[in-house]
Amino acid sequence: MRIQQPQDNYDLVVVGGGMVGASFACAIDHAIDKENFSILVVEAIAASSSISEQLSFDARSTALSFGSSRIFDNMGLWEQLADVVTAIKEIHVSDRGRLGSSHLHHAEHGVDALGYVIENKALGVVLNSAMESSHSIQLLCPASILTIKPDAAGMALQIESGSESYSVNASLVVLADGGKSPICSQLGIDRTVEQYSQHALIANIAFEKPHNNIAFERFTDTGPLAVLPLESIDQCNRGSLVWTLTTEQSAEFAAMSEDELLPRLQQRFGNRLGRLQQLGERFIYPLSLSVAKEQIRPGLVLLGNVAHTLHPVAGQGLNLALRDTQVLVSVLQKAFSQARSLGEMSVLQEYLEQQEMDQAQTINFTHYITQLFSSNSTAKTWLRKFGLLSIDLIPSIRKSFAERAMGLFSK
């Protein structure tokens, strides 16, 4: 439910009501169905359950793995999301200008889809609607955290909403306010950062031929180029583009007109979808690997980009955060049933121990595949060629790659 003024005390305060924070709030609310369990979500941007008014989520799209669809199903939300997603039935991976490619097909792995693509606005509407209809979740927005300090019972927060300031205490604060979290700086939580000297150009594109629910991951001399399938609008074949560029190219391409840039994109992507016809509004972001040196403290846990910001190759960021969410919810549900404090360090340590392998392997997977496929050295070229052929020809490698793509991580 939406509120104008928070209570003094909560079991749980979630800072950030974006995709990760809202997903976590909905998941814990669904798992702990108790009248005496209280959740406060503090979001800086005014949220809406109307897609025409939604301001919290930009126009970009997100790839959800098959495993993430299961997580949303466990929250009781997949039935609503299924109406607004586009299924990925096949994934085509290739290396521009060189032999060697790989194909993954949903039927081969016994699933309805390898993954799904959803516009962030549509996902935001479903999550906001779920929070607004909940009796346990209180949504305070727009609002911001002025200060956060540890105390004997968990965390003490000073929250600003409008012209008012409120003091709130929580057993546990889940920090999900993004990779540039000001609260991390306030708490002195450092990050390990590796710059890729790359930028991502993100936009919707239109093309001549229907995509037939195929996602394309194309590795070029500047880095990966992905085209994800989107629903058609007014008979316009649409896709979501994530194009990795060098720092120099990003500045050059940002200044180009659509007519100038489309031939460049056509050259890089090829003619698999026919002639590229339209390039929508462009968003350009610098890329880096950023990992918090501390993910937990007594009364505090970091979730999503604030914990680990990854390269967008293979679309692992949100899907890893959702797996983190699933495990954290399970651990907190167990602690709540045992009448333990949610912010107890041993509780949070249990969560981190369960997820550290998944996190490490996903981070390494995205990091090293980025390095491998952003180089033109002879050794790496042959390694890429061998890798792509191995995925197609060696069943065990193919199965492992497919499971990683579908978010079905086995510990």
N, C-alpha and C positions, 0 to 999 in steps of 0.2 A: 504494500500500500504506500501511497505517497504521503509524506508528512511535511509539515512546516517547521516543526520544532522537535529535536531528538529528546529521548529519555536521558536519564543520568547514567544508566548502566546497561550494558549489552553483553551477551555471551560472545558475540562475534561482530566485529566491524570490518567491512570490506571497503578499502579505499580504491576507488576506480570502478565505474559501472560500464566499462566497455565490454568487448566480447569475452575476455577472460574473466574479469570480475563478476559480470552478470551471470556467466555460465556457472561459476563457482557458487554464487549465491543461490541460484536455482537448484543446483545439484545438492547442496547441503540442506536446503529447505525440503527437498523431496525425500532425502535420506533420513532426516530427523524430524518427524512429524509430531512435534510436541507443542502444546499450548504455552509452556513455560520456557521455550527456546526462542531467543530474540536475536535478530540479525539487522544491522544497520548498514546500508550501502550508501556511501558518500561519493557523488559524481559531480565533477566540475562543470559539465555541459548539460544544459537542460535536455532531458530525455523525453521521448514521445512514443506512444504505441501506435501512431499513425504514420504510415510510410511516407506520406506526402509532407509531413512535418518533421520527420526524424532528422535530428541534428548531430547525434552522438556518433554516427557512423558515416564515413565518407562514401564516395561513389565506387570505391574499389570492390572487387570480388575476392572471395577466399575459397581455397580448395580444402574441403573436408575429406579426410580419409574414410575408408569403410569403417575402421575402428572408431572414429569420432562419431559416425552415425549411430553406432551402438551405444556410445556414451550418452548422446542426446536422447536416445530411446529409453535408456535407464532413468533419465530425468523426467520422462513422460512428455517430451517436447518434439520427438521426431515426426509424429503424425502431422503436426502443424508445419514443420520444416520441409517435409517431403513434398508439399505442394509448391514450394518456391525454390527447389534446387534443380540443377541440371546434372544428370548422371554422367559419370565418366565410365564408359564401357570398355575403352581401350586406351593404352598409353603407348605412344610411339616415341622412341628415344633414338636420336641420330647425331652424327658428328659432321658438321658442314664441310663439304669439299673432300670428304674421305669416305672410304668404304667402311662398312660396319654399322649396324643398327640393331635395335631390339624392339620387340612388340610384346606387350602384355595384354591379355584379353580376359574379361571377367568370367566367361564361361569356363575357361581353363582352371579357374580357382574356385568354382562353385559358389560364386556370390552374384547378387543382382547387379552390382556395380563395383568397380575398383575404388571409387570415391565419388565425390559430388562437388559442384561449384555453386556457391550461393553469394548473392550480392550482400554486402555488409549491412546495408540498410534493412533488407528483409530479415536477416538474422537478428538485428537490433530490435526490430518491431516485436518479434516473437519473444525475445528475452525480456524486454521491457514490459510486455503484456503479462508475462508470467510473474514478474516481480510485483507488478501493481495488483494482481489478483491474489497474492499470497497474504496470509494472516501473520506470518512470522517475519517476513522481510519488510523493513521500513526503508523507503527510498527517499533520500534527502538530496535534492538537486535543483538548481545549481548550488554547490557548496564546496568548500575547500578546507584542507587541514592546515591550520596555522602552526601548531606544534604537536609533537608526539614524544612522550617520555615514558620510560618503564617505571612501574611501581610494583608494590608487593603483590597486587592481585592481577597484574598483566600489563596493560598500557593505559596511560592517561592522555587524552587528546583534547585539543582546543580546536573547535570547528567553527568556521565562519559561513554564515548563510545570509545573504542580503546584508543588512546593516547590523545583524545580531551575531554575537559570539557565544558559543556553548561549550561547557566542559562535559566530557563524556569519558566513561571508564569502560574498558573491555577486557575480557579474559584473553582474547586473541584478536590481533589485527592481521588481516590478510591484505598485503600490499600488492595491488594489481594496477598501478597507475602508469605503466609504460616504461620504456627503456631510459627516458630522461627524467626519472622520478626525482622531484626535489626533496622528498622525504628521505630517500637514501642518502643524499648529501647531508641532510640535517642530522641523520643518525650516524654519519661517518662510515657508511658501508661502501667500500671501494669496489672497483670493477676491473677485471682484466679485459683489455680492449685490443683487438687486432684489426687494423684498417685493411680493407681489400683494395683500396684505390680504384673502386668501382662504384657506379651509381645504377640504380634500377629505374628504368622508365616504365611507368605503369599506365595503361590506358585500355579502353575498350576499342576493338577494331571490328570492321565489317569486311566480309570476303565473298567472293563469287559463288563458291560451292558450299553446300551444307557440311558441317563438321562431323556428322554421324556419331556424335558423342565420343569423339577421339580427342585426347589431350596430347599435345606435342611438346616434347622437351628437346630442344635443338641446341647443340653445343657449338658455339662460334669462336672466332679468334679473340673476341672481347669477353667471352663468358656465356653462360646459359641464356637461351631465349625460349620462353614458354608461352604457349597459346592454349588456353583452357576453354572448353565449350560453354557457351551461354545460350539461354533460350532466345529464339528469334523474336524480333519485334517488327511488325508491319512487313513481313516477308523479307526482313533483313537478316542475313546470316551473321551472328555475332560471336565474338570470342573475347576473352580477357588476356591481354598481353602483359607479360613481365619480361623486359628486355634489359639485360645486363650490359652496361657500357663502361668504357674507361672514363676517368674524370674529365679528360679533355673533350671526349665525344659528347658527354652529357651537356656541357655548356653549348657546344656547337648545335646539337640536335634540338635543344630547348628553344633556340632562336629560329629554327627552320619553320617554314610554312608546312602545312599538311601535304601539299603537292610536291614539295622538295623532299620530305622525309619518307613518304610512302615507297618510292622506288628503292631507297636504302633498305627499308624493312623487307621489301619483296626480295631483294638480292640475298639478304641474310636468311630469311625463312624459307624461300623456295616457292614452288607452285602447287604444293599439296592441296591447298584450298582455293586454287585458281587465283584470279587477280584480286589483290587487296584493294578495297574500294573506299574505305573511310577510316580515319584515325580520330578517336574522340579526344576529350580533354586529357592532357598529359600531367602526370605527377612524377617528379624526379626526386629520389632519395639516395643519400650516400649509404653505402653498405659496409658493415663491419660485423665482426664477431665480438659480442660483449657478454661477459659472464660475471655475475656478482660473486665476490669472494666469500660472502656469507648469505645463505638462503634462509637461515633460521636464527632466531634469538628467542629467549624466553618471552612469550607473548607476541611473537612476530614471525610471519612466514612470507616470503616473496613468491609471487606467482606470475607467470607469463613473461613478457619482455623485460620486466624489471629484474627477473632472475636470470634469463638468458635470451639474448637477441641474436638470431641466426641469419645467415644468408638465405634469401628466398628460394634457392635452388631446391627442387623437389617438394616445396611447400610444406616444410616440417614444423614451422614455428608454432602456429596455433594448435596443431594436432598434438605436439609434445605438451603444450600447456594444458590441453584437455586431458591427456593421460595423467599429468601431474595432479590435476583437479580430481580425477577419479580416485587416485590413491589417497590423496589428502582427505577427501570426504570419507573414505572407508576408515581411515585411521581415527579421524575425529568422531565418527559415529560410534566406534568401539569405545573411545575414551569417554564419551558422553554417557553411554550405557553403564560404564563402570564408575560414574560420578567423579571422574578425574577432571582436573582443569584442562581446558582445551589448549591453553598456552603453556602447559608444562613442557619443559625442555625434552624430557624423555618421550613424550607423545610426538613432538615435532621431529625428533631424531629418528623415530620409527618410520615416519613418512619419508625422510630423506634417504634412509638406508634402502627402502624399497624402490625408490626411483632413481638412485644415483647411477645405476648401470644403464637404464634407458636414456637418461639425460646425457651421459658420457658418450654412448654409442651414437646417439642422434647428432650431437654436436660434432663429433669426429666425422661422421658420415657426410654432413653438409660441408664441413670445412675442407676435407680432403678431396671431395668430388669437385668443389669449386676450384681448388688449386690444380687438380688434374686436368679439368676441362677448360681452364683459362690460360693454357700455355701452348705454344707452338713448337716446343722443343721436340726433337726426334724421339727421344726416349718416352716422353709422355704421350706422344701421338700413337706410338705402337702399343703402349699400355692401354690407352683408351680403346683402340681397335680390338685388342685382345679381350678387354673387359666387356664390350658390347657384344662381341661374338659369343663369349662365355655365357652371358645371360641368356642368349637364345639357345645355345647348344648343350649346356650342362644343367641337368634338372635341379641339382641341389642349390646351385648359385641362382638359378632362375626363381626357385621357390623362396629363397632368402630375400632376394631383391623385391619380389612381389609382396611379401609380408611387410617389409619395411615401407614400401609405397602405400600399402593399405593400412598402415598403423597398427598391425597385429604383432606387437613386439613380444617375444618370448624370452623371459628371464632364464 
